[in-house]
Amino acid sequence: MVLRKVNKKMAMDSRRKLVSALDPKSPITEQYRTIRTNIQFASIDKELNTIMVTSAGPGDGKSTTAANLSVTFAQQGKRYC
């Protein structure tokens, strides 16, 4: 029973983290698309090759942000290495 609760919690965490892929119409996903659009407008004169996500400390959501931004760029057909 404990293992089942842990697996369920891990599944919920995964769904929250990749909200852009799993719930494309959510308000959170729309915010990631807004960030994507702002990045594109900020680099309108020059094509981006790399995007870096950073923060002051651990657990701030860097990986979550990078993954969701990657999904939104991929949904638009863009590819960054």
C-alpha positions as CSV (number, residue, x, y, z in Angstrom):
1,M,0.0,0.0,0.0
2,V,2.8,2.4,0.8
3,L,4.5,1.7,-2.5
4,R,1.3,2.4,-4.4
5,K,1.0,5.8,-2.7
6,V,4.6,6.6,-3.6
7,N,4.1,5.6,-7.3
8,K,0.9,7.7,-7.4
9,K,2.7,10.7,-6.0
10,M,5.6,10.3,-8.5
11,A,3.0,10.1,-11.3
12,M,1.4,13.3,-10.1
13,D,4.7,15.1,-9.9
14,S,5.6,14.1,-13.5
15,R,2.3,15.4,-14.7
16,R,2.8,18.7,-13.0
17,K,6.3,19.1,-14.3
18,L,5.5,18.5,-18.0
19,V,2.3,20.4,-18.0
20,S,3.0,21.8,-21.5
21,A,2.9,18.3,-23.0
22,L,0.1,16.9,-20.9
23,D,-2.3,19.8,-20.7
24,P,-1.7,22.1,-23.7
25,K,-4.7,24.3,-22.9
26,S,-3.9,25.0,-19.3
27,P,-3.1,28.6,-18.1
28,I,0.4,27.4,-17.0
29,T,1.1,26.1,-20.5
30,E,0.0,29.5,-21.9
31,Q,2.6,31.2,-19.6
32,Y,5.3,28.9,-21.0
33,R,4.3,29.9,-24.5
34,T,4.4,33.6,-23.4
35,I,8.0,33.0,-22.2
36,R,8.8,31.3,-25.5
37,T,7.4,34.2,-27.5
38,N,9.3,36.8,-25.4
39,I,12.5,34.8,-26.0
40,Q,11.8,34.8,-29.8
41,F,11.1,38.5,-29.9
42,A,14.2,39.3,-27.8
43,S,16.4,37.5,-30.4
44,I,14.6,38.6,-33.6
45,D,17.9,39.9,-35.1
46,K,19.9,36.8,-34.4
47,E,18.9,33.1,-34.4
48,L,19.4,31.4,-31.0
49,N,21.4,28.3,-30.7
50,T,21.3,27.8,-26.9
51,I,19.0,28.8,-24.1
52,M,20.2,28.7,-20.5
53,V,17.9,28.5,-17.4
54,T,19.4,29.4,-14.1
55,S,18.5,30.4,-10.6
56,A,20.0,31.2,-7.2
57,G,19.3,27.9,-5.5
58,P,18.3,24.3,-5.8
59,G,14.7,23.3,-6.2
60,D,13.7,26.6,-7.9
61,G,12.3,24.9,-11.0
62,K,15.1,25.2,-13.5
63,S,14.6,21.7,-14.9
64,T,10.9,22.1,-15.0
65,T,11.1,25.4,-16.8
66,A,13.7,24.1,-19.3
67,A,11.6,21.0,-20.0
68,N,8.4,22.9,-20.5
69,L,10.0,25.5,-22.7
70,S,11.5,22.7,-24.7
71,V,8.0,21.3,-25.2
72,T,6.6,24.6,-26.3
73,F,9.5,25.2,-28.8
74,A,9.1,21.6,-30.1
75,Q,5.3,22.2,-30.6
76,Q,6.2,25.1,-32.7
77,G,8.7,23.1,-34.8
78,K,11.8,24.8,-33.4
79,R,14.9,22.9,-32.3
80,Y,17.7,24.2,-30.1
81,C,20.8,22.3,-29.1
